[in-house]
Amino acid sequence: MTNIDNGFWVFGYGSLVWQPGFEFAEREVARMDGFSRSFCMWSIHHRGTEAAPGLVLALDAAPKSYCDGVAFFVPPETAQQTIDYLRERELVSAAYLEQVHPAKLRDGRVVDCVSYVVDRDHVQYCGGLSLERQAEVIAKAVGGRGPNTEYLVEVNRHLAELGLPDPDLEWLTQRVLELSVTA
């Protein structure tokens, strides 16, 4: 973790894009190389339960890929309370690793961002599920923060509004809505 005394940047690629839950001084579209956004983590708290897990997005190491998202600058005066909040939110089951990686902002600046990357050795890691299987899980799961469907739809909608379409999320959204109608 970098020194947060002068504030810090955090990279959002999933729910942080539409529901950061903290104050920020700057918000910029950003790209992080070496990772992909994917539904590769079982959610047993926020969007599912231990008995009926949902799926949440994670940054998954992918050397030739990139992930488009949003970088938020957290000012010094709220840095400590924000990092505490993020750790409580993102590290609830230790399936994410808190790391710092560079991200290129849309305006060309490169900033180091606190990032939550999936731990491939964690029991909640489930990389490699087919899109159809992801849709089946998401269509049914509900957790402490609400339906898994809401999570998918909101992330997809907000990325599209930012001009960051994600073809997999678009397909998943359409398929989950179809499955919800037939259920």
N, C-alpha and C positions, 0 to 999 in steps of 0.2 A: 504494500500500500504506500502510496506517495504521502508526503507531508501535506496535510490539509489546512495548515495555518493560513495560507493565502487563498483558500477556496480550492475547489476541484471541479473537474468535469466528470460526468457520469454518462455512460452510453445506454440508451434505451432502444430495444428492438422488439419488445412485446408489450405487455401492459403498461410499462413506464411511458410508452409513446402517448397513450391516451389517458393515463391515470397515474401521473408521477407521485402524487401524494406529498410533495415537498415544494418549498419555495425555491425559485431559481432566478438568477439575474439575466441569463441569456439562454436561448433555445435555438439550436441550429441543426439543419439536416446534416447528417454525417455518414461516412462510409468507413467501415472497419474491414481491412483485408485479413485474410487467413481464417475466416470463420463463415459459417452459414447459419441462417436462422432456420430452425426446424423443430417440429413437435417430437422431441426425442427425450422427453422427461415425463415420467408418470407423476401426476399431481395427486397427492394424498391429503392435502390440506386445503388449498385455495380453490381448486376447480375439480375436485374429486375427493374420495375418501379412501381409507386403507382397504375397505371392503369392495369399493367400486371406483378405482382410480380413473381420473381424467388425464388429459395431456396438456402440458404447457410448453411454450416455446423456450428454446435455449440457444445460446451461442455454442455451436459445436465446431471444434477445430476442423478446418478444411483448407489446407494450404493454398489451393488454387482458386478459392472462392472469396466472396466478400459479402458483407451484410450491410444493407442500408438501414439507417434508423435515425435517431435523434440524440444529439449531445446536449446536455444541460450543464450550465455553469452554476455551481452552488457557491454563493459568496462566503467570505470568511466568517461573517457574523452568524451564519446558520450551518456552517460546515460540520461541526461536531454532532449537532442534533440530527442532521440529515444522514450522516454516515451511520449513526446509531439506528435510525429508522430503516435505512436500506438493509442493514445487516439483519435486523429483526424480520423484515419482510422477505428478503431474498435467501437468507441462510437458515430458514426455519427447519429444514431437514438435512442440511449440509450437502445437498446434491449439486449446488453451485459452488464454484471456487471464485473468490473475490480476487481479481487480477487487474492489472493496469496495462492497457494496450493503446497504441496510437490510433487516432481516427482522423480522417480528413474531412473538415467541414466544407460545406458547399461553397463558402467564400474563399477556399484555398488554404486556410490555416490548418495546421496539423497540431492536435492537442492530445495529451495523454488522458485517457478516460478510465475511471473505475468501471469495470465490466464484470458481469456475472456469467461465467462460463461453466457449462455442464461438466461434471466430473464423470468421465466415462467409466470409472471403476465403481461408481455408486450404484446401489441396487435399483434406484429409480431411473437410471439411464436405459433408454429403449430405442436407440437409434436403429434405423433400417426398417421401421414399420412401413408398410405400403400406405399410399394415400387413402385407399379405400378403408383399410383397418383404422387409420387415424380418424376418418370421418365417422365410422361406427362408434368409436369410443367417445368422441367429442359430442356426438348427438345425444348421448344418454347421461353423461357425467354431470354431477352437481357437487360443489364443495362449499367451504366456508365463505368464499367471496362470490358465490352464485354459480349459475349454469356455465358449463364449459363452452356451450354454444355462444353465449354472450361474449366471452373472452375472444374467441375466434372472430366473430363478426366485428367487434369493436377494433381489434388490431388491424384487420383487413381494411375496414372503412377509413381509419385514420391514416394508415400508410397511403392509401389511394388519394386521400385529400392532400397529402404532402407531396404528391407526384412520385410516390415510391411503390408502384404496383408490384405485388409478389404473386406470380402465376400459381404457385402451389396453394397459397392462402386463398386466392380467388376461386380455384377449383374446389378446395375444401369447403369454403363457405357455401357455394352452390350445392354441393353434395350433401352437406349437413342439413341444409334447409329442406332438400328433397326428402332425406330420411326422417326429418321431424314431421313433415306432412303425412308421410305414410305410417307413422307410428301410432 
